[in-house]
Each structure stands twice: as C-alpha cells, then as structure tokens.
Amino acid sequence: MSGPMSGAVSGEPSGPAPGAGPAPTGWHGWASIAPGRLYYGGRIGTAELHAHHAAQLLIGHGLVLGDAAGAERAVTAALIPPNTPHAIVRGTADGLLALIDPFQAGPARPGPGPRPAAAWAIDLDVPARRDLPTLRALVDELTGAAPRAARHPALIEATRIVAATLPGRVRLADVARAVGLSESRLSHLFTTELGLPFRPYVLWARLRAALPPVSAGASLTEAAHAAGFADSAHLTRVVRRMMGRPPSALTAGIRWLP
C-alpha cells in the first residue's frame, strides 16, 4: 500500500477502466457505525450531486467522480473534504467507503473554498482485503497523517449539546447561552471552523442520529422520529440531498455489522 497522502495523484480524466465491465448503479454490501465514522464495503453505486458534513474516503477500481462544475475524474482512491458537492458518476463492483466526522478528518478538513474533482485523488492502492478491519486501519492512517485543527472549546461543547438535545428541538439561542457565547459568535464558529452554519449542522446531526436505529432494523418512520425528523418523508428528502440517493437505495442491500 502506498502512503495515503504522499502527493502522487491516483486520478485521471474520466473514462472506464480497462476491463471494468458495466458500471454498478446499486449499492450492496456491509456497513458499520462507530463514533464519528460510517464504514461501508461492497458494491458502490452511483449518486447524484450532493454534499454532506463528513469527509468521504472512496476506494475502488473504475470509480468516476464528478464535481459541481461538471468536471469528472477517474480515480482509484479519493478523499473528498466535508461540505464539498460531489457525484459518483460511475461506481465499482467491490470497493470501500468511509464517512468521517470533520473533528476526525485531519488532512480532509474543510479548506478555504471548494476543491475540484481533480484535487480529491490520493495515492492509495486498492487493498487485497476489502473488509472492515482493513478499512478501519486505512481511515486511522489517513486521519493521523496530519495534525488536526484546534477547535474552540465552546464549539466542541456546543456540538456535544446538540447531540444530547436530539431528538428534541435545538435552538441556537439555547446552545449559545449554555456555552457562554453570543449567538453571532457561536454561529461564526460553526461556519468558520466546521464549514457549516448552525442550522445545517443540526440537520446533519439528525441524519447521523437516524443511522443507528436503521442499522438495528428500525423502519424509516421509526428512525425519523428517533432523530427528530417530522416524518419519514422529511428524512428521505434530507438523505437524498446529503447522500445523492433515497434511503431505500442506500439501505435495502446493506448488511449491518457490529
């Protein structure tokens, strides 16, 4: 395996990899949730242009990614920064994917502006074993490849309060009062240090809170209520906007691991 951030580019202008076969469109494989992370392995399908608050690691032969400007890039491995619009134009039959909370993202933390698809490729070989222990080790190596950004203590406490308040209503005024900052100052910290304003961050936190019930076999309605969404339709709209596919397309073929 090459070093995860050695600087060599593993991408090229889009085009099917030799012998890649038909492009997978659906998702089918295993998944596992850990604090601040979601791991996935198996068939990676396509996804419309979307953005989410997690950094995303993608590994697999024949992958083609697209950015908000319409540019496409063929990659073997990519690390997409948080809040970056991207699409999976062509999937892979047997790949690995990880969503990584920005607090753990290390080298993939938000930058001063959106990075194009050509900048997402990283020098990382597709591992022979594409299982959960291998993916965990890869993410650990990647997130430890650069120092993490220092976070304001009040922001760290604010994110803890948001998580603890769910599925109830989360108000900026209440959280700001609890951490001893003005609403404008706390809102500024969310935008500058996490790359996401307060209200979209709360929506992302609700989406994360919906995942454990889904992995335990709950219905979309049950998961939506557990995370504080109005109903399953609301959850579905958020998943489509943040993940590029409806929940049914992402979860129907998933085997959840501990």
NUTITI-352230 format. One record per residue (C-alpha): residue in three letters; x, y, z; residue number from 0. Coordinates in Angstrom, 2 decimals. Each point is the difference from the previous one (the first is absolute). Example, Ala and Ser with C-alpha at 12.3 -4.5 7.8 and 13.67 -1.06 7.14 Angstrom:
BEGIN
+------+---------+---------+---------+-----+
| rest |       u |       v |       w |  nr |
+------+---------+---------+---------+-----+
|  ALA |   12.30 |   -4.50 |    7.80 |   0 |
|  SER |    1.37 |    3.44 |   -0.66 |   1 |
+------+---------+---------+---------+-----+
//
This chain:
BEGIN
+------+---------+---------+---------+-----+
| rest |       u |       v |       w |  nr |
+------+---------+---------+---------+-----+
|  MET |    0.00 |    0.00 |    0.00 |   0 |
|  SER |    1.32 |    3.43 |   -0.89 |   1 |
|  GLY |    0.06 |    2.76 |    2.58 |   2 |
|  PRO |   -3.43 |    1.58 |    0.29 |   3 |
|  MET |    1.01 |    3.60 |   -0.61 |   4 |
|  SER |    3.35 |   -0.30 |   -1.76 |   5 |
|  GLY |   -1.01 |    2.50 |   -2.67 |   6 |
|  ALA |   -0.21 |   -2.28 |   -3.03 |   7 |
|  VAL |   -3.30 |    0.24 |   -1.83 |   8 |
|  SER |   -2.07 |   -3.12 |   -0.57 |   9 |
|  GLY |   -2.50 |    1.71 |   -2.30 |  10 |
|  GLU |   -0.31 |    0.77 |   -3.68 |  11 |
|  PRO |   -2.66 |    1.43 |   -2.30 |  12 |
|  SER |   -3.10 |   -2.13 |    0.09 |  13 |
|  GLY |   -0.38 |   -3.14 |   -2.02 |  14 |
|  PRO |   -0.74 |   -3.66 |    0.77 |  15 |
|  ALA |    2.90 |   -1.93 |    1.40 |  16 |
|  PRO |    1.24 |   -2.82 |   -2.24 |  17 |
|  GLY |   -2.06 |   -3.10 |    0.68 |  18 |
|  ALA |   -2.22 |    1.84 |    2.44 |  19 |
|  GLY |   -3.20 |   -1.45 |   -1.47 |  20 |
|  PRO |   -3.43 |    1.58 |    0.40 |  21 |
|  ALA |   -0.14 |    2.86 |    2.47 |  22 |
|  PRO |   -1.75 |   -0.98 |    3.26 |  23 |
|  THR |   -3.01 |    2.18 |    0.78 |  24 |
|  GLY |   -1.32 |   -1.58 |    3.22 |  25 |
|  TRP |    1.48 |   -0.46 |    3.46 |  26 |
|  HIS |    0.48 |   -3.41 |    1.63 |  27 |
|  GLY |    2.43 |   -0.85 |    2.79 |  28 |
|  TRP |    0.75 |    0.35 |    3.70 |  29 |
|  ALA |    0.04 |    3.09 |    2.23 |  30 |
|  SER |    1.02 |    0.85 |    3.53 |  31 |
|  ILE |   -0.38 |    3.08 |    2.20 |  32 |
|  ALA |    2.63 |    1.26 |    2.45 |  33 |
|  PRO |    0.24 |    3.33 |    1.85 |  34 |
|  GLY |    0.52 |    2.64 |   -2.67 |  35 |
|  ARG |    0.26 |   -2.52 |   -2.82 |  36 |
|  LEU |   -2.03 |   -2.16 |   -2.37 |  37 |
|  TYR |    1.76 |   -2.85 |   -1.80 |  38 |
|  TYR |   -1.27 |   -1.75 |   -3.14 |  39 |
|  GLY |    1.33 |   -2.73 |   -2.24 |  40 |
|  GLY |   -1.42 |   -1.69 |   -3.09 |  41 |
|  ARG |   -1.65 |    1.23 |   -3.16 |  42 |
|  ILE |    0.10 |    3.79 |   -0.23 |  43 |
|  GLY |   -2.73 |    1.36 |   -2.24 |  44 |
|  THR |   -0.56 |    3.36 |   -1.59 |  45 |
|  ALA |   -1.15 |    3.09 |    1.90 |  46 |
|  GLU |   -1.26 |    3.36 |   -1.21 |  47 |
|  LEU |    1.82 |    3.22 |    0.87 |  48 |
|  HIS |   -0.20 |    0.48 |    3.76 |  49 |
|  ALA |    1.92 |    1.33 |    2.97 |  50 |
|  HIS |    0.24 |   -1.06 |    3.64 |  51 |
|  HIS |    1.86 |    1.06 |    3.09 |  52 |
|  ALA |    2.29 |   -3.02 |    0.06 |  53 |
|  ALA |    3.25 |   -0.52 |   -1.83 |  54 |
|  GLN |   -0.35 |   -2.97 |   -2.34 |  55 |
|  LEU |    2.57 |   -2.65 |   -0.89 |  56 |
|  LEU |   -0.69 |   -2.06 |   -3.14 |  57 |
|  ILE |    2.13 |   -2.88 |   -1.24 |  58 |
|  GLY |   -0.64 |   -2.28 |   -2.97 |  59 |
|  HIS |    0.87 |   -0.82 |   -3.59 |  60 |
|  GLY |   -1.88 |    1.91 |   -2.70 |  61 |
|  LEU |   -1.42 |    2.79 |    2.17 |  62 |
|  VAL |   -0.92 |    3.26 |   -1.73 |  63 |
|  LEU |   -0.87 |    3.05 |    2.10 |  64 |
|  GLY |   -1.54 |    3.30 |   -1.04 |  65 |
|  ASP |    0.12 |    3.46 |    1.54 |  66 |
|  ALA |   -2.38 |    2.96 |    0.07 |  67 |
|  ALA |    1.56 |    1.49 |   -3.14 |  68 |
|  GLY |   -0.81 |   -3.15 |   -1.99 |  69 |
|  ALA |    3.60 |   -1.23 |   -0.20 |  70 |
|  GLU |    0.50 |   -3.75 |    0.35 |  71 |
|  ARG |    3.03 |   -1.92 |    1.22 |  72 |
|  ALA |    0.84 |   -3.69 |   -0.05 |  73 |
|  VAL |    1.60 |   -1.06 |    3.29 |  74 |
|  THR |    1.15 |   -3.07 |    1.86 |  75 |
|  ALA |   -0.14 |    1.83 |    3.32 |  76 |
|  ALA |   -1.37 |    3.38 |    1.02 |  77 |
|  LEU |   -0.36 |    2.03 |    3.17 |  78 |
|  ILE |   -2.77 |    2.59 |   -0.37 |  79 |
|  PRO |   -0.04 |    2.86 |    2.54 |  80 |
|  PRO |   -3.11 |    0.73 |    2.08 |  81 |
|  ASN |   -2.77 |    2.16 |   -1.50 |  82 |
|  THR |    1.33 |   -0.59 |   -3.54 |  83 |
|  PRO |   -2.59 |   -0.63 |   -2.74 |  84 |
|  HIS |    0.82 |   -3.24 |   -1.79 |  85 |
|  ALA |   -1.62 |   -2.75 |   -2.03 |  86 |
|  ILE |    0.88 |   -3.64 |   -0.52 |  87 |
|  VAL |   -0.29 |   -0.19 |   -3.78 |  88 |
|  ARG |    1.24 |   -3.58 |   -0.24 |  89 |
|  GLY |    0.14 |   -2.41 |    2.91 |  90 |
|  THR |    2.03 |   -3.13 |    0.57 |  91 |
|  ALA |   -0.92 |   -3.62 |    0.54 |  92 |
|  ASP |    2.12 |   -0.47 |    3.13 |  93 |
|  GLY |    1.15 |    3.12 |    1.79 |  94 |
|  LEU |    0.38 |    1.69 |    3.36 |  95 |
|  LEU |   -1.57 |    3.22 |    1.28 |  96 |
|  ALA |    0.25 |    1.88 |    3.27 |  97 |
|  LEU |   -1.75 |    3.12 |    1.28 |  98 |
|  ILE |    2.17 |    1.80 |    2.56 |  99 |
|  ASP |   -1.13 |    2.73 |    2.39 | 100 |
|  PRO |    1.91 |    3.26 |   -0.60 | 101 |
|  PHE |    1.32 |   -0.07 |    3.57 | 102 |
|  GLN |    1.91 |   -3.13 |   -1.05 | 103 |
|  ALA |    0.63 |    0.91 |   -3.63 | 104 |
|  GLY |    3.63 |    1.12 |    0.31 | 105 |
|  PRO |    1.27 |    0.71 |   -3.53 | 106 |
|  ALA |   -3.54 |    0.09 |   -1.42 | 107 |
|  ARG |   -1.29 |    2.74 |    2.26 | 108 |
|  PRO |   -1.78 |    2.89 |   -1.75 | 109 |
|  GLY |    2.19 |    2.39 |   -1.97 | 110 |
|  PRO |   -0.54 |    3.63 |   -1.00 | 111 |
|  GLY |   -2.09 |   -0.95 |   -3.03 | 112 |
|  PRO |   -1.35 |   -2.98 |   -1.95 | 113 |
|  ARG |    2.58 |   -2.29 |   -1.56 | 114 |
|  PRO |   -0.64 |   -1.42 |   -3.49 | 115 |
|  ALA |   -0.21 |   -3.71 |   -0.74 | 116 |
|  ALA |    3.60 |   -0.05 |   -1.25 | 117 |
|  ALA |    1.19 |    0.95 |    3.51 | 118 |
|  TRP |   -1.78 |   -2.86 |    1.79 | 119 |
|  ALA |    2.18 |   -2.86 |   -1.29 | 120 |
|  ILE |    2.51 |   -1.46 |    2.46 | 121 |
|  ASP |    2.85 |   -2.46 |   -0.41 | 122 |
|  LEU |   -1.54 |   -3.10 |    1.52 | 123 |
|  ASP |   -0.07 |   -3.50 |   -1.47 | 124 |
|  VAL |   -3.16 |   -2.10 |    0.13 | 125 |
|  PRO |    0.69 |   -2.47 |    2.83 | 126 |
|  ALA |   -0.19 |   -3.74 |   -0.66 | 127 |
|  ARG |   -2.31 |   -0.42 |    2.99 | 128 |
|  ARG |   -3.02 |    2.28 |   -0.11 | 129 |
|  ASP |   -1.46 |   -0.70 |    3.42 | 130 |
|  LEU |   -0.84 |    2.06 |    3.08 | 131 |
|  PRO |    3.37 |   -0.38 |    1.82 | 132 |
|  THR |    1.84 |    1.09 |   -3.15 | 133 |
|  LEU |   -2.21 |    3.07 |   -0.47 | 134 |
|  ARG |    0.30 |    0.97 |    3.67 | 135 |
|  ALA |    3.79 |   -0.16 |   -0.27 | 136 |
|  LEU |    0.01 |    2.10 |   -3.19 | 137 |
|  VAL |   -2.17 |    2.69 |    1.59 | 138 |
|  ASP |    2.15 |    0.02 |    3.13 | 139 |
|  GLU |    3.09 |    0.48 |   -2.17 | 140 |
|  LEU |   -1.58 |    2.76 |   -2.06 | 141 |
|  THR |   -1.41 |    1.96 |    2.91 | 142 |
|  GLY |    3.33 |   -0.19 |    1.79 | 143 |
|  ALA |    1.99 |    1.18 |   -3.03 | 144 |
|  ALA |   -0.23 |    3.68 |    0.98 | 145 |
|  PRO |   -0.61 |    1.93 |    3.23 | 146 |
|  ARG |   -3.64 |    0.69 |    0.70 | 147 |
|  ALA |   -1.17 |    3.57 |    0.09 | 148 |
|  ALA |   -0.38 |    1.49 |    3.45 | 149 |
|  ARG |   -3.67 |    0.53 |    0.87 | 150 |
|  HIS |   -1.43 |    2.68 |    2.22 | 151 |
|  PRO |   -1.04 |   -1.65 |    3.31 | 152 |
|  ALA |   -3.43 |    1.63 |   -0.19 | 153 |
|  LEU |   -0.55 |   -1.49 |   -3.46 | 154 |
|  ILE |    0.89 |   -3.47 |    1.24 | 155 |
|  GLU |   -2.43 |    0.40 |    2.89 | 156 |
|  ALA |   -2.67 |    1.36 |   -2.37 | 157 |
|  THR |    0.17 |   -3.06 |   -2.23 | 158 |
|  ARG |   -0.30 |   -2.20 |    3.09 | 159 |
|  ILE |   -3.09 |    1.92 |    1.10 | 160 |
|  VAL |   -1.56 |   -0.33 |   -3.48 | 161 |
|  ALA |    0.46 |   -3.78 |    0.07 | 162 |
|  ALA |   -1.36 |   -0.26 |    3.55 | 163 |
|  THR |   -3.07 |    2.10 |   -0.81 | 164 |
|  LEU |   -1.14 |   -2.18 |   -2.89 | 165 |
|  PRO |   -2.67 |   -1.03 |   -0.88 | 166 |
|  GLY |   -1.38 |    3.17 |    1.59 | 167 |
|  ARG |    0.02 |    3.49 |   -1.41 | 168 |
|  VAL |    3.46 |    1.59 |   -0.18 | 169 |
|  ARG |    0.12 |    3.81 |    0.15 | 170 |
|  LEU |    3.10 |    2.10 |   -0.59 | 171 |
|  ALA |   -0.95 |    2.34 |    2.84 | 172 |
|  ASP |   -0.17 |   -2.87 |    2.51 | 173 |
|  VAL |    3.30 |   -1.52 |   -1.06 | 174 |
|  ALA |    1.77 |    3.37 |   -0.06 | 175 |
|  ARG |   -1.26 |    0.77 |    3.50 | 176 |
|  ALA |    1.20 |   -3.41 |    1.24 | 177 |
|  VAL |    3.56 |    0.53 |   -1.29 | 178 |
|  GLY |    0.20 |    3.65 |    1.05 | 179 |
|  LEU |    0.24 |    1.61 |   -3.44 | 180 |
|  SER |   -2.20 |    2.34 |   -1.99 | 181 |
|  GLU |   -2.09 |   -1.53 |   -2.77 | 182 |
|  SER |    2.00 |    1.83 |   -2.66 | 183 |
|  ARG |    3.34 |   -1.17 |    1.42 | 184 |
|  LEU |   -1.08 |   -3.63 |    0.23 | 185 |
|  SER |   -1.53 |    0.13 |   -3.48 | 186 |
|  HIS |    3.31 |    1.40 |   -1.29 | 187 |
|  LEU |    1.93 |   -2.87 |    1.61 | 188 |
|  PHE |   -2.21 |   -2.61 |   -1.66 | 189 |
|  THR |    0.49 |    1.60 |   -3.41 | 190 |
|  THR |    3.73 |    0.69 |    0.22 | 191 |
|  GLU |    1.22 |   -3.10 |    1.89 | 192 |
|  LEU |   -2.45 |   -2.64 |   -1.24 | 193 |
|  GLY |   -0.84 |    1.52 |   -3.37 | 194 |
|  LEU |   -3.72 |   -0.25 |    0.69 | 195 |
|  PRO |   -2.48 |    2.49 |    1.52 | 196 |
|  PHE |   -1.81 |   -1.02 |    3.17 | 197 |
|  ARG |   -3.36 |   -1.10 |   -1.47 | 198 |
|  PRO |    1.49 |   -2.22 |   -2.74 | 199 |
|  TYR |    2.31 |   -1.49 |    2.64 | 200 |
|  VAL |   -3.03 |   -0.94 |    2.14 | 201 |
|  LEU |   -1.60 |   -1.62 |   -3.05 | 202 |
|  TRP |    3.19 |   -2.01 |   -0.58 | 203 |
|  ALA |   -0.01 |   -1.02 |    3.66 | 204 |
|  ARG |   -3.58 |   -1.25 |   -0.38 | 205 |
|  LEU |    1.01 |   -2.05 |   -3.03 | 206 |
|  ARG |    2.84 |   -1.58 |    1.98 | 207 |
|  ALA |   -2.43 |   -0.73 |    2.85 | 208 |
|  ALA |   -2.31 |   -1.84 |   -2.42 | 209 |
|  LEU |    2.69 |   -2.48 |   -1.04 | 210 |
|  PRO |    0.23 |   -2.15 |    3.17 | 211 |
|  PRO |   -3.76 |   -0.78 |    0.01 | 212 |
|  VAL |    0.18 |   -0.92 |   -3.70 | 213 |
|  SER |    2.97 |   -2.28 |    0.66 | 214 |
|  ALA |   -1.99 |   -1.67 |    2.79 | 215 |
|  GLY |   -2.87 |   -0.79 |   -2.37 | 216 |
|  ALA |   -2.33 |    2.93 |    0.68 | 217 |
|  SER |   -2.31 |    1.26 |   -2.73 | 218 |
|  LEU |    0.65 |    3.38 |   -1.62 | 219 |
|  THR |   -2.93 |    1.44 |    1.96 | 220 |
|  GLU |    1.43 |   -1.27 |    3.29 | 221 |
|  ALA |    3.48 |    1.27 |   -0.87 | 222 |
|  ALA |   -1.40 |    3.38 |   -1.04 | 223 |
|  HIS |   -1.83 |    0.46 |    3.29 | 224 |
|  ALA |    3.03 |   -1.19 |    2.00 | 225 |
|  ALA |    2.10 |    2.74 |   -1.58 | 226 |
|  GLY |   -2.61 |    2.74 |    0.19 | 227 |
|  PHE |   -1.11 |    0.16 |   -3.64 | 228 |
|  ALA |   -3.66 |    0.79 |   -0.61 | 229 |
|  ASP |   -0.58 |   -3.26 |   -1.85 | 230 |
|  SER |    1.63 |   -2.49 |   -2.36 | 231 |
|  ALA |   -0.61 |    2.31 |   -2.98 | 232 |
|  HIS |    2.05 |    2.73 |    1.69 | 233 |
|  LEU |    2.82 |   -2.48 |    0.69 | 234 |
|  THR |   -0.14 |   -1.22 |   -3.60 | 235 |
|  ARG |    0.36 |    3.54 |   -1.37 | 236 |
|  VAL |    3.00 |    0.69 |    2.23 | 237 |
|  VAL |    1.70 |   -3.30 |   -0.90 | 238 |
|  ARG |   -0.47 |    0.65 |   -3.71 | 239 |
|  ARG |    1.42 |    3.52 |    0.30 | 240 |
|  MET |    2.96 |   -1.02 |    2.17 | 241 |
|  MET |    0.74 |   -3.47 |   -1.42 | 242 |
|  GLY |   -1.19 |    0.23 |   -3.60 | 243 |
|  ARG |   -2.39 |   -2.96 |    0.26 | 244 |
|  PRO |   -3.23 |   -0.76 |    1.89 | 245 |
|  PRO |    0.38 |   -2.08 |    3.20 | 246 |
|  SER |   -1.54 |   -3.06 |   -1.63 | 247 |
|  ALA |    2.72 |   -0.06 |   -2.67 | 248 |
|  LEU |    2.75 |    0.24 |    2.62 | 249 |
|  THR |   -1.31 |   -2.38 |    2.65 | 250 |
|  ALA |   -1.98 |   -2.75 |   -1.77 | 251 |
|  GLY |    3.08 |   -2.10 |   -0.77 | 252 |
|  ILE |    2.02 |    0.83 |    3.12 | 253 |
|  ARG |    1.10 |   -2.58 |    2.60 | 254 |
|  TRP |    0.80 |    1.85 |    3.22 | 255 |
|  LEU |    3.01 |   -1.17 |    2.00 | 256 |
|  PRO |    0.66 |    0.72 |    3.67 | 257 |
+------+---------+---------+---------+-----+
//
